[in-house]
């Protein structure tokens, strides 16, 4: 199902309202499929449009939201952190994460929020991931995705969180944003620490490693417990370099599709002030990924 039939099915009028997503690149995004399926199901005179916004165009694009009467936009890479600096009014969560993934237009006043941590928390709850007690959560990376992962895991009761990152300085800066629990900072050597891995309840990849030909950093998968869960914030039709070895060892794995779904439902309700048809959005997303609903 291509984008053109989706838009046509909405039967847009001259009064149609617009939502969308700013990114560079943005052609790969599955958010339009989810949101436009929701509008079609609701019979709403609205459309969700992908906007390819280059970094030097971001300020102008944000200003255009009010000028064009756009209800709201999602913000994706590489704009999340810079967009937060362009918005005067931010949610507490966006302030803590230092990034926005949603800009909402309320009577020509812009409001920035971040639904990534809530989306990941809901995804992990749906997967019934248990991370409380003395076991460790290992988060690979120190960017915006890692920040959202830390917040989500704190809310799920994690008592020990380790950030493993190539650059310790950046990981330390991230760890200092959060008061409790104390977050340990390690280099990528942590991914070969058998004692640490042997106590892991959850390992989250919050990097883009594995997308390139270089592959994923060395990780001793065999040292993890049989019930360790591997979660990749990236999503694709097939498991990537982070998840493949875990699957071979029969570990529980999941990618960022569920996070995308849940943060998208939250964003839909922020933009439209309507209850999102979550099942419709799930179906549209999973169809694009070639997956069964489960």
N, C-alpha and C positions, 0 to 999 in steps of 0.2 A: 504494500500500500504506500504510494508515494505521497509527498507533501501536497501536490496540487489537488488530488481528489479530496484530501482532508479539508482543505480550505474551501473548496467548492461546496462540500457537504454542509458547511456552516451557513450557506445562503446569506452572506454578509450584506448589510444595507449600507446606505450612506451615513448612518449613525453608529456604525460598528465601533466598538472600543478595542484598544490594542494593548496587549502585553507582549513580552518578548525576553530575549536573552542577549547580552553583550559579551562577546568573546573574541579571541584571536589565537587559534582558529575557532570556528563555531559550526562548521558544516557537519561535523560528526555528532553534534548534540542530539540526544533523543528526547530532550525536554519538549520541543514542539509537538512531537507525536503524542506525548502524554496529555499536555494541556489542551491541544486542539480536539483530541478525543473526548475530553471532559466537556468542552464547550458544545460539541456536537450532541453529546448525551443529554445535556441540560437544555438544548435548544437556545443557547445564549448567542446574542449578536456580538460575538467577540472573537478575536483571533490572537494567536501567539506566534510571534515572528522572530526568526534568528537574525540578529544584526552583527555583521562582521565589523568589529570596531578595533582599529589599530591602536597601539598604545598612545601615540600622539594625538589621537582623536577622542580620547576618553572624556576629557573635560567638556568638549563640545557636545558629545553624545549625552552626557548626564544632563547638561543644560537643556537639551532638546526634549527631555522627558516631559517637563512642564509645558514647554512651548507647543508640543504636539498633542498634549493631553493624554499621553500614554499612562495607563493605570499603574504599571510597575514593570520592572525588569529583573530577571536573574542576572547575576554577574558571575562569570567563570574566568578561568585562567586567560591571561595573566593579570587580570584587573582587580582582584578582590581587595588587596591591601591598599592600593592607591585609591580605589573608589571610596574606601572608608574615610580617607582624608579629604574627600570632596563633599562629604555630606555633613551638615551641621548637627543633625539630630540622629543619634545612634541608639540602638537598644543596648542594654548592659552586656548582653552576650556578644554583640558585635564589637563593643569596646574592649572586652576581655580578650577576644580572639584577634583583635586588630585587623579585622577584615569583614567585608559584607558580601553576601551572595544574593541579597534581595534589596532593591531600592523601590520603595512604595511611594506613590504620588497621592497625597491627601490634600485636596483643595489647593493644588499648586505649591504644596510644601513637601519636600522630600524627606523620607525617613529610611534609615538604613538598618537592616537586620541581618542575622546570620542563622540559617536553619540547618547548617551542616551537622553540628554536634547533636541536635535533637533528632535529625534524620538518622545518624549513625546509632544513637541510643535506641531508637525504635527498631532499627534493623537488627541489632544485637538481641534485643528483647524478643523479637519475632523468632529468631534463631535459638532462643532459650540458652544463650551463653551465660554461664555462671562464672564470675570473676572475683567474688568476695573471698574472705579468709586470708590465709598467708601466701597464697599463690601469686605469681607475678604476671603482669601484663607487659609485654615488650612492644614498643611502638618504634618502627623504623622510619626515620626522617625527622625533620624539625621545622617544616614549613606550616602553611595554613591548615593542611589536612591533618598534620600531627597535632596541632593545637586543638582542633575539633575532636580528635580521637582522645586526647587527654581528658577533655571536659566530659565527653560521653562516658568514659570509663570511670571517672570520679563519681558520676551520678549513679553508675551501676554498682558502686560499692568497692571499687578496687582499692586495696590498701598498700599495694606496692606496684609502682609504675617505673619502668626503665625506658628511657629514650636512647636509642642507638642511632648515632648519626656520624657521618664521615667527619664533619666539622663540629668538635665539641663546643666551641664558643657559641655557635648558633643554638645548639641544643640547650646549653646552660641558660641562655637568654629566654628561651621558651619555658624552661622549668621554673624560672623565677616569677613567672606570671601567676603561678598557682601556689596557694598557701599550703593546703593539705590535700592528699598525703604528700610527704616529701618525695620528690621525683629524682631518681638516680639518673645520672648522665654517663653514657659510655660511648666508646668508639664502636666501629663496626666489628671489632674483635669480640664484642658481646655475643655476636651471632654464632660464635664457635665455642662459647663457654658452656661446657656440658652441665655443670652444676646449675647455672642460671636457667638454661633451657629445660633441664629436667624438672623444674618447678613451674613451667609456663602454663598458664590457663588459656592465654590468648596472645597471638602475635599478629600485629597489624602492620601491613605495608602502607605507609603514607608517603611514598616516593613515586617517581615515574620510572624508577629502575626496572628494567625488564622490557620496556617498550623499544629500546634501542638494541642494536646488534651486540652490545656489550654484555647483555644478560644481567642476572641478578647477583648481588654480592654473595659470597660463600656463607651458607647457613647449615648448621649440623641438624638437619631435620630428624635424624634417627635418635637424637638425644631427647626429643620432646616426648611427653607422656602421650599415651594413646588417645586421651580425651582432649588434647590441646586443639584449639580452634585457630585456623589461619584465615584472616580476613584481609582482602586486598581492596583498598579504596578505589582502585581502577576497575573498570568494567569493560567487558568485551564479549563477543560471541563465544569464544573459547578461553579456557583458563590460560593465564599468562605464566611467565617464568617463575614467579613467586609461588603460585599455587600448584603447579604441576608436580614437583617432588612431594608435596604434602599429600596430594591425591594418590600418588603411587604407594604411600605408606598407610593409606586408608584413614587419614586424618580428616576431620570435618573441615570443609572449606566453604568460603563464600566470597563473592566479589562485591563491588560497590553498587550493583544494580538496586539492591534493596534500599541502600542509603539514598540513592538518587530518587527512588520512588517516594520515600517518606519525606525527604526534604522538599520534593516537588509538590506533594499534597499540602504541606504547610505553606509553601510559597503561594500556591493557588488561592488559598483562603486569605492570605494577607493581601494579595492583589485585588481580589474580586469581592471580598466580604460575602462569599457564598460557601456553603458546605461542599467540599470537593467530593466527586464520585470516585473514591479511591480505587474501587474494584475496576472501574473503566480505565483509569490511568495505569493500573497494574497490568491489565490485559494488553493495552497498547504498547507498553514498554516491553513486556515479555515476548510479544509477537515480533517486535523489531529485533530482539536478541535471539529469536529462534528457540525460545524455551517454553516448556510446559508451565502452566500456572502452579502446579504442585498442590 
